[in-house]
C-alpha cells in the first residue's frame, strides 16, 4: 500500500493520488481532530513532494532545450 511508503519514495503519480484521497477525506469532515491534523500534515508533505518532482522535471526539460527550439541529443552529446 502506498500509504506505507515514505513520501520521499513516492512517484509523482503515487503522491498525487494519495493527496487527492486525503483531500476527499478531509472534505468529508468525518475524522476526529487528531486524525484530521495528521492527514493535513501528510497532505502538505505530499503536496511538497509533487512540487519538488515537478520542479525536477521542469529543470530536466530546460536542460534538454538548447534555447533555439531544438532538443539536445543526450546520447551523442559529449
Gaussian input, Z-matrix of N, CA and C with variables (Angstrom, degrees):
# hf/3-21g

backbone

0 1
 N
 C     1     B1
 C     2     B2     1     A1
 N     3     B3     2     A2     1     D1
 C     4     B4     3     A3     2     D2
 C     5     B5     4     A4     3     D3
 N     6     B6     5     A5     4     D4
 C     7     B7     6     A6     5     D5
 C     8     B8     7     A7     6     D6
 N     9     B9     8     A8     7     D7
 C    10    B10     9     A9     8     D8
 C    11    B11    10    A10     9     D9
 N    12    B12    11    A11    10    D10
 C    13    B13    12    A12    11    D11
 C    14    B14    13    A13    12    D12
 N    15    B15    14    A14    13    D13
 C    16    B16    15    A15    14    D14
 C    17    B17    16    A16    15    D15
 N    18    B18    17    A17    16    D16
 C    19    B19    18    A18    17    D17
 C    20    B20    19    A19    18    D18
 N    21    B21    20    A20    19    D19
 C    22    B22    21    A21    20    D20
 C    23    B23    22    A22    21    D21
 N    24    B24    23    A23    22    D22
 C    25    B25    24    A24    23    D23
 C    26    B26    25    A25    24    D24
 N    27    B27    26    A26    25    D25
 C    28    B28    27    A27    26    D26
 C    29    B29    28    A28    27    D27
 N    30    B30    29    A29    28    D28
 C    31    B31    30    A30    29    D29
 C    32    B32    31    A31    30    D30
 N    33    B33    32    A32    31    D31
 C    34    B34    33    A33    32    D32
 C    35    B35    34    A34    33    D33
 N    36    B36    35    A35    34    D34
 C    37    B37    36    A36    35    D35
 C    38    B38    37    A37    36    D36
 N    39    B39    38    A38    37    D37
 C    40    B40    39    A39    38    D38
 C    41    B41    40    A40    39    D39
 N    42    B42    41    A41    40    D40
 C    43    B43    42    A42    41    D41
 C    44    B44    43    A43    42    D42
 N    45    B45    44    A44    43    D43
 C    46    B46    45    A45    44    D44
 C    47    B47    46    A46    45    D45
 N    48    B48    47    A47    46    D46
 C    49    B49    48    A48    47    D47
 C    50    B50    49    A49    48    D48
 N    51    B51    50    A50    49    D49
 C    52    B52    51    A51    50    D50
 C    53    B53    52    A52    51    D51
 N    54    B54    53    A53    52    D52
 C    55    B55    54    A54    53    D53
 C    56    B56    55    A55    54    D54
 N    57    B57    56    A56    55    D55
 C    58    B58    57    A57    56    D56
 C    59    B59    58    A58    57    D57
 N    60    B60    59    A59    58    D58
 C    61    B61    60    A60    59    D59
 C    62    B62    61    A61    60    D60
 N    63    B63    62    A62    61    D61
 C    64    B64    63    A63    62    D62
 C    65    B65    64    A64    63    D63
 N    66    B66    65    A65    64    D64
 C    67    B67    66    A66    65    D65
 C    68    B68    67    A67    66    D66
 N    69    B69    68    A68    67    D67
 C    70    B70    69    A69    68    D68
 C    71    B71    70    A70    69    D69
 N    72    B72    71    A71    70    D70
 C    73    B73    72    A72    71    D71
 C    74    B74    73    A73    72    D72
 N    75    B75    74    A74    73    D73
 C    76    B76    75    A75    74    D74
 C    77    B77    76    A76    75    D75
 N    78    B78    77    A77    76    D76
 C    79    B79    78    A78    77    D77
 C    80    B80    79    A79    78    D78
 N    81    B81    80    A80    79    D79
 C    82    B82    81    A81    80    D80
 C    83    B83    82    A82    81    D81
 N    84    B84    83    A83    82    D82
 C    85    B85    84    A84    83    D83
 C    86    B86    85    A85    84    D84
 N    87    B87    86    A86    85    D85
 C    88    B88    87    A87    86    D86
 C    89    B89    88    A88    87    D87
 N    90    B90    89    A89    88    D88
 C    91    B91    90    A90    89    D89
 C    92    B92    91    A91    90    D90
 N    93    B93    92    A92    91    D91
 C    94    B94    93    A93    92    D92
 C    95    B95    94    A94    93    D93
 N    96    B96    95    A95    94    D94
 C    97    B97    96    A96    95    D95
 C    98    B98    97    A97    96    D96
 N    99    B99    98    A98    97    D97
 C   100   B100    99    A99    98    D98
 C   101   B101   100   A100    99    D99
 N   102   B102   101   A101   100   D100
 C   103   B103   102   A102   101   D101
 C   104   B104   103   A103   102   D102
 N   105   B105   104   A104   103   D103
 C   106   B106   105   A105   104   D104
 C   107   B107   106   A106   105   D105
 N   108   B108   107   A107   106   D106
 C   109   B109   108   A108   107   D107
 C   110   B110   109   A109   108   D108
 N   111   B111   110   A110   109   D109
 C   112   B112   111   A111   110   D110
 C   113   B113   112   A112   111   D111
 N   114   B114   113   A113   112   D112
 C   115   B115   114   A114   113   D113
 C   116   B116   115   A115   114   D114
 N   117   B117   116   A116   115   D115
 C   118   B118   117   A117   116   D116
 C   119   B119   118   A118   117   D117
 N   120   B120   119   A119   118   D118
 C   121   B121   120   A120   119   D119
 C   122   B122   121   A121   120   D120
 N   123   B123   122   A122   121   D121
 C   124   B124   123   A123   122   D122
 C   125   B125   124   A124   123   D123
 N   126   B126   125   A125   124   D124
 C   127   B127   126   A126   125   D125
 C   128   B128   127   A127   126   D126
 N   129   B129   128   A128   127   D127
 C   130   B130   129   A129   128   D128
 C   131   B131   130   A130   129   D129
 N   132   B132   131   A131   130   D130
 C   133   B133   132   A132   131   D131
 C   134   B134   133   A133   132   D132
 N   135   B135   134   A134   133   D133
 C   136   B136   135   A135   134   D134
 C   137   B137   136   A136   135   D135
 N   138   B138   137   A137   136   D136
 C   139   B139   138   A138   137   D137
 C   140   B140   139   A139   138   D138
 N   141   B141   140   A140   139   D139
 C   142   B142   141   A141   140   D140
 C   143   B143   142   A142   141   D141
 N   144   B144   143   A143   142   D142
 C   145   B145   144   A144   143   D143
 C   146   B146   145   A145   144   D144
 N   147   B147   146   A146   145   D145
 C   148   B148   147   A147   146   D146
 C   149   B149   148   A148   147   D147
 N   150   B150   149   A149   148   D148
 C   151   B151   150   A150   149   D149
 C   152   B152   151   A151   150   D150
 N   153   B153   152   A152   151   D151
 C   154   B154   153   A153   152   D152
 C   155   B155   154   A154   153   D153
 N   156   B156   155   A155   154   D154
 C   157   B157   156   A156   155   D155
 C   158   B158   157   A157   156   D156
 N   159   B159   158   A158   157   D157
 C   160   B160   159   A159   158   D158
 C   161   B161   160   A160   159   D159
 N   162   B162   161   A161   160   D160
 C   163   B163   162   A162   161   D161
 C   164   B164   163   A163   162   D162
 N   165   B165   164   A164   163   D163
 C   166   B166   165   A165   164   D164
 C   167   B167   166   A166   165   D165
 N   168   B168   167   A167   166   D166
 C   169   B169   168   A168   167   D167
 C   170   B170   169   A169   168   D168
 N   171   B171   170   A170   169   D169
 C   172   B172   171   A171   170   D170
 C   173   B173   172   A172   171   D171
 N   174   B174   173   A173   172   D172
 C   175   B175   174   A174   173   D173
 C   176   B176   175   A175   174   D174
 N   177   B177   176   A176   175   D175
 C   178   B178   177   A177   176   D176
 C   179   B179   178   A178   177   D177
 N   180   B180   179   A179   178   D178
 C   181   B181   180   A180   179   D179
 C   182   B182   181   A181   180   D180
 N   183   B183   182   A182   181   D181
 C   184   B184   183   A183   182   D182
 C   185   B185   184   A184   183   D183
 N   186   B186   185   A185   184   D184
 C   187   B187   186   A186   185   D185
 C   188   B188   187   A187   186   D186
 N   189   B189   188   A188   187   D187
 C   190   B190   189   A189   188   D188
 C   191   B191   190   A190   189   D189
 N   192   B192   191   A191   190   D190
 C   193   B193   192   A192   191   D191
 C   194   B194   193   A193   192   D192
 N   195   B195   194   A194   193   D193
 C   196   B196   195   A195   194   D194
 C   197   B197   196   A196   195   D195
 N   198   B198   197   A197   196   D196
 C   199   B199   198   A198   197   D197
 C   200   B200   199   A199   198   D198
 N   201   B201   200   A200   199   D199
 C   202   B202   201   A201   200   D200
 C   203   B203   202   A202   201   D201
 N   204   B204   203   A203   202   D202
 C   205   B205   204   A204   203   D203
 C   206   B206   205   A205   204   D204
 N   207   B207   206   A206   205   D205
 C   208   B208   207   A207   206   D206
 C   209   B209   208   A208   207   D207
 N   210   B210   209   A209   208   D208
 C   211   B211   210   A210   209   D209
 C   212   B212   211   A211   210   D210
 N   213   B213   212   A212   211   D211
 C   214   B214   213   A213   212   D212
 C   215   B215   214   A214   213   D213
 N   216   B216   215   A215   214   D214
 C   217   B217   216   A216   215   D215
 C   218   B218   217   A217   216   D216
 N   219   B219   218   A218   217   D217
 C   220   B220   219   A219   218   D218
 C   221   B221   220   A220   219   D219
 N   222   B222   221   A221   220   D220
 C   223   B223   222   A222   221   D221
 C   224   B224   223   A223   222   D222
 N   225   B225   224   A224   223   D223
 C   226   B226   225   A225   224   D224
 C   227   B227   226   A226   225   D225
 N   228   B228   227   A227   226   D226
 C   229   B229   228   A228   227   D227
 C   230   B230   229   A229   228   D228
 N   231   B231   230   A230   229   D229
 C   232   B232   231   A231   230   D230
 C   233   B233   232   A232   231   D231

   B1=1.4488
   B2=1.5279
   B3=1.3321
   B4=1.4570
   B5=1.5157
   B6=1.3191
   B7=1.4664
   B8=1.5205
   B9=1.3218
   B10=1.4595
   B11=1.5256
   B12=1.3323
   B13=1.4618
   B14=1.5290
   B15=1.3189
   B16=1.4704
   B17=1.5315
   B18=1.3052
   B19=1.4619
   B20=1.5213
   B21=1.3166
   B22=1.4628
   B23=1.5335
   B24=1.3195
   B25=1.4690
   B26=1.5333
   B27=1.3330
   B28=1.4560
   B29=1.5214
   B30=1.3155
   B31=1.4663
   B32=1.5312
   B33=1.3077
   B34=1.4655
   B35=1.5278
   B36=1.3185
   B37=1.4638
   B38=1.5289
   B39=1.3097
   B40=1.4676
   B41=1.5248
   B42=1.3263
   B43=1.4631
   B44=1.5265
   B45=1.3227
   B46=1.4534
   B47=1.5254
   B48=1.3188
   B49=1.4651
   B50=1.5311
   B51=1.3268
   B52=1.4684
   B53=1.5318
   B54=1.3260
   B55=1.4559
   B56=1.5286
   B57=1.3138
   B58=1.4653
   B59=1.5314
   B60=1.3228
   B61=1.4666
   B62=1.5303
   B63=1.3257
   B64=1.4674
   B65=1.5214
   B66=1.3226
   B67=1.4588
   B68=1.5259
   B69=1.3258
   B70=1.4705
   B71=1.5297
   B72=1.3142
   B73=1.4613
   B74=1.5238
   B75=1.3239
   B76=1.4666
   B77=1.5307
   B78=1.3191
   B79=1.4613
   B80=1.5234
   B81=1.3289
   B82=1.4601
   B83=1.5262
   B84=1.3254
   B85=1.4560
   B86=1.5204
   B87=1.3242
   B88=1.4661
   B89=1.5287
   B90=1.3182
   B91=1.4672
   B92=1.5224
   B93=1.3319
   B94=1.4612
   B95=1.5295
   B96=1.3022
   B97=1.4602
   B98=1.5269
   B99=1.3268
   B100=1.4750
   B101=1.5270
   B102=1.3339
   B103=1.4714
   B104=1.5298
   B105=1.3194
   B106=1.4624
   B107=1.5276
   B108=1.3275
   B109=1.4673
   B110=1.5289
   B111=1.3269
   B112=1.4668
   B113=1.5240
   B114=1.3197
   B115=1.4562
   B116=1.5212
   B117=1.3260
   B118=1.4637
   B119=1.5307
   B120=1.3204
   B121=1.4679
   B122=1.5294
   B123=1.3292
   B124=1.4745
   B125=1.5270
   B126=1.3138
   B127=1.4624
   B128=1.5224
   B129=1.3246
   B130=1.4743
   B131=1.5247
   B132=1.3175
   B133=1.4571
   B134=1.5288
   B135=1.3159
   B136=1.4683
   B137=1.5252
   B138=1.3241
   B139=1.4597
   B140=1.5287
   B141=1.3217
   B142=1.4665
   B143=1.5211
   B144=1.3226
   B145=1.4773
   B146=1.5254
   B147=1.3148
   B148=1.4669
   B149=1.5285
   B150=1.3141
   B151=1.4741
   B152=1.5257
   B153=1.3262
   B154=1.4655
   B155=1.5288
   B156=1.3154
   B157=1.4662
   B158=1.5273
   B159=1.3221
   B160=1.4644
   B161=1.5272
   B162=1.3197
   B163=1.4649
   B164=1.5360
   B165=1.3427
   B166=1.4626
   B167=1.5208
   B168=1.3219
   B169=1.4626
   B170=1.5278
   B171=1.3242
   B172=1.4590
   B173=1.5287
   B174=1.3317
   B175=1.4669
   B176=1.5275
   B177=1.3161
   B178=1.4700
   B179=1.5238
   B180=1.3229
   B181=1.4714
   B182=1.5240
   B183=1.3159
   B184=1.4619
   B185=1.5243
   B186=1.3317
   B187=1.4604
   B188=1.5262
   B189=1.3127
   B190=1.4636
   B191=1.5200
   B192=1.3138
   B193=1.4542
   B194=1.5267
   B195=1.3205
   B196=1.4594
   B197=1.5126
   B198=1.3243
   B199=1.4498
   B200=1.5176
   B201=1.3344
   B202=1.4678
   B203=1.5259
   B204=1.3219
   B205=1.4574
   B206=1.5037
   B207=1.3207
   B208=1.4667
   B209=1.5256
   B210=1.2902
   B211=1.4592
   B212=1.5298
   B213=1.3207
   B214=1.4544
   B215=1.5219
   B216=1.2978
   B217=1.4630
   B218=1.5237
   B219=1.3207
   B220=1.4614
   B221=1.5236
   B222=1.3182
   B223=1.4705
   B224=1.5211
   B225=1.3239
   B226=1.4688
   B227=1.5129
   B228=1.3148
   B229=1.4574
   B230=1.5225
   B231=1.3248
   B232=1.4703
   B233=1.4954
   A1=109.35
   A2=116.43
   A3=122.04
   A4=111.64
   A5=118.83
   A6=121.30
   A7=111.95
   A8=117.40
   A9=121.13
   A10=111.60
   A11=117.38
   A12=121.51
   A13=110.24
   A14=115.93
   A15=118.26
   A16=109.42
   A17=116.89
   A18=120.98
   A19=111.44
   A20=117.53
   A21=121.09
   A22=112.83
   A23=117.77
   A24=121.61
   A25=112.29
   A26=117.61
   A27=120.86
   A28=111.50
   A29=115.74
   A30=120.60
   A31=107.52
   A32=115.42
   A33=119.68
   A34=110.29
   A35=115.67
   A36=120.56
   A37=111.76
   A38=116.88
   A39=120.79
   A40=110.81
   A41=116.29
   A42=120.52
   A43=110.80
   A44=116.89
   A45=120.61
   A46=111.10
   A47=117.38
   A48=121.08
   A49=110.90
   A50=115.54
   A51=118.56
   A52=111.11
   A53=116.74
   A54=121.02
   A55=110.82
   A56=117.08
   A57=120.80
   A58=110.81
   A59=116.68
   A60=120.41
   A61=110.93
   A62=116.39
   A63=120.19
   A64=110.18
   A65=116.63
   A66=120.04
   A67=111.47
   A68=116.48
   A69=120.19
   A70=110.40
   A71=115.55
   A72=120.30
   A73=111.27
   A74=116.80
   A75=120.39
   A76=111.18
   A77=116.51
   A78=120.33
   A79=111.79
   A80=117.37
   A81=120.54
   A82=110.69
   A83=116.23
   A84=121.20
   A85=114.31
   A86=117.23
   A87=120.14
   A88=113.60
   A89=117.89
   A90=121.46
   A91=109.38
   A92=115.25
   A93=118.32
   A94=109.17
   A95=116.39
   A96=121.47
   A97=112.40
   A98=117.18
   A99=120.39
   A100=111.61
   A101=116.47
   A102=120.42
   A103=110.72
   A104=115.69
   A105=120.64
   A106=110.35
   A107=116.92
   A108=120.27
   A109=111.74
   A110=116.51
   A111=120.50
   A112=110.37
   A113=116.95
   A114=120.98
   A115=111.07
   A116=116.39
   A117=120.75
   A118=110.58
   A119=116.09
   A120=120.75
   A121=110.78
   A122=116.49
   A123=119.70
   A124=110.06
   A125=116.09
   A126=119.77
   A127=112.19
   A128=116.48
   A129=119.73
   A130=111.04
   A131=116.49
   A132=120.84
   A133=111.00
   A134=116.12
   A135=120.32
   A136=110.91
   A137=116.30
   A138=120.63
   A139=110.53
   A140=116.62
   A141=120.44
   A142=111.27
   A143=117.05
   A144=121.12
   A145=110.14
   A146=116.82
   A147=120.31
   A148=110.55
   A149=116.48
   A150=120.53
   A151=111.22
   A152=116.78
   A153=120.63
   A154=111.13
   A155=116.34
   A156=119.98
   A157=111.33
   A158=116.79
   A159=119.52
   A160=110.88
   A161=116.59
   A162=119.98
   A163=110.65
   A164=116.26
   A165=120.25
   A166=111.29
   A167=116.43
   A168=120.61
   A169=110.54
   A170=116.39
   A171=120.42
   A172=110.82
   A173=116.96
   A174=120.70
   A175=111.22
   A176=116.59
   A177=120.32
   A178=110.94
   A179=116.76
   A180=120.48
   A181=109.66
   A182=116.59
   A183=120.67
   A184=110.78
   A185=116.79
   A186=120.62
   A187=111.57
   A188=116.82
   A189=120.71
   A190=112.55
   A191=115.84
   A192=120.11
   A193=108.84
   A194=116.62
   A195=120.57
   A196=113.17
   A197=117.81
   A198=120.75
   A199=112.48
   A200=117.86
   A201=120.27
   A202=111.67
   A203=115.77
   A204=120.10
   A205=113.47
   A206=117.56
   A207=121.22
   A208=108.86
   A209=115.63
   A210=122.13
   A211=108.42
   A212=116.33
   A213=120.57
   A214=109.84
   A215=116.47
   A216=121.93
   A217=106.56
   A218=116.97
   A219=120.88
   A220=112.16
   A221=118.24
   A222=120.64
   A223=111.52
   A224=117.51
   A225=121.13
   A226=112.24
   A227=117.85
   A228=122.50
   A229=108.84
   A230=117.72
   A231=120.54
   A232=110.85
   D1=140.27
   D2=-175.98
   D3=-63.45
   D4=-37.40
   D5=-176.99
   D6=-61.79
   D7=-20.09
   D8=178.84
   D9=-81.51
   D10=-18.60
   D11=-179.49
   D12=-79.63
   D13=142.59
   D14=173.06
   D15=-62.02
   D16=144.16
   D17=-176.71
   D18=-57.53
   D19=-37.05
   D20=-178.76
   D21=-64.29
   D22=-16.47
   D23=-179.66
   D24=-96.32
   D25=-6.30
   D26=-176.77
   D27=-78.47
   D28=142.72
   D29=171.88
   D30=-74.28
   D31=169.62
   D32=178.01
   D33=-58.38
   D34=-46.09
   D35=-177.54
   D36=-63.63
   D37=-40.46
   D38=179.10
   D39=-66.23
   D40=-45.14
   D41=-179.37
   D42=-64.32
   D43=-41.72
   D44=-179.83
   D45=-65.69
   D46=-41.83
   D47=178.89
   D48=-61.98
   D49=-45.18
   D50=179.54
   D51=-66.19
   D52=-37.96
   D53=177.85
   D54=-62.34
   D55=-43.37
   D56=178.67
   D57=-61.71
   D58=-41.55
   D59=178.68
   D60=-66.14
   D61=-38.59
   D62=178.42
   D63=-64.06
   D64=-42.28
   D65=178.96
   D66=-63.02
   D67=-42.36
   D68=177.72
   D69=-59.51
   D70=-43.75
   D71=-179.66
   D72=-65.22
   D73=-42.00
   D74=178.78
   D75=-64.99
   D76=-37.72
   D77=-179.75
   D78=-66.74
   D79=-30.35
   D80=178.59
   D81=-66.14
   D82=-35.39
   D83=177.95
   D84=70.44
   D85=26.24
   D86=-176.76
   D87=-101.00
   D88=15.71
   D89=179.78
   D90=-106.56
   D91=158.00
   D92=176.37
   D93=-76.43
   D94=173.79
   D95=-173.79
   D96=-59.67
   D97=-46.94
   D98=-178.36
   D99=-62.28
   D100=-43.64
   D101=178.75
   D102=-64.44
   D103=-39.79
   D104=179.72
   D105=-63.56
   D106=-45.02
   D107=179.38
   D108=-64.11
   D109=-41.76
   D110=179.14
   D111=-64.55
   D112=-41.98
   D113=179.52
   D114=-67.13
   D115=-39.46
   D116=176.94
   D117=-62.87
   D118=-43.32
   D119=179.72
   D120=-62.74
   D121=-45.22
   D122=178.24
   D123=-64.51
   D124=-38.10
   D125=178.08
   D126=-60.96
   D127=-41.40
   D128=176.94
   D129=-62.46
   D130=-40.46
   D131=178.61
   D132=-66.35
   D133=-39.72
   D134=177.46
   D135=-64.42
   D136=-41.16
   D137=177.78
   D138=-61.65
   D139=-44.04
   D140=177.91
   D141=-62.40
   D142=-38.76
   D143=177.31
   D144=-61.97
   D145=-45.86
   D146=179.07
   D147=-61.11
   D148=-44.86
   D149=179.46
   D150=-61.58
   D151=-43.33
   D152=179.76
   D153=-62.46
   D154=-44.22
   D155=-179.61
   D156=-65.91
   D157=-38.26
   D158=177.29
   D159=-66.68
   D160=-38.90
   D161=178.24
   D162=-64.18
   D163=-41.20
   D164=176.72
   D165=-61.31
   D166=-42.48
   D167=179.02
   D168=-64.32
   D169=-41.57
   D170=178.88
   D171=-62.27
   D172=-41.69
   D173=178.41
   D174=-63.79
   D175=-39.42
   D176=177.89
   D177=-63.12
   D178=-42.94
   D179=179.02
   D180=-64.52
   D181=-42.05
   D182=178.80
   D183=-61.75
   D184=-42.01
   D185=178.52
   D186=-64.22
   D187=-36.04
   D188=-179.56
   D189=-73.41
   D190=-28.56
   D191=-177.99
   D192=-83.81
   D193=123.77
   D194=-176.71
   D195=-81.44
   D196=-7.09
   D197=-179.38
   D198=98.26
   D199=-16.28
   D200=179.18
   D201=-103.90
   D202=15.48
   D203=178.05
   D204=87.36
   D205=-3.29
   D206=-179.89
   D207=-101.27
   D208=150.84
   D209=178.48
   D210=-95.06
   D211=133.68
   D212=177.68
   D213=-69.31
   D214=143.45
   D215=173.46
   D216=-92.56
   D217=99.96
   D218=-174.65
   D219=-67.46
   D220=-27.79
   D221=-179.80
   D222=-68.56
   D223=-33.26
   D224=-178.77
   D225=-104.95
   D226=4.22
   D227=-179.08
   D228=-88.60
   D229=122.47
   D230=-179.08
   D231=-102.85

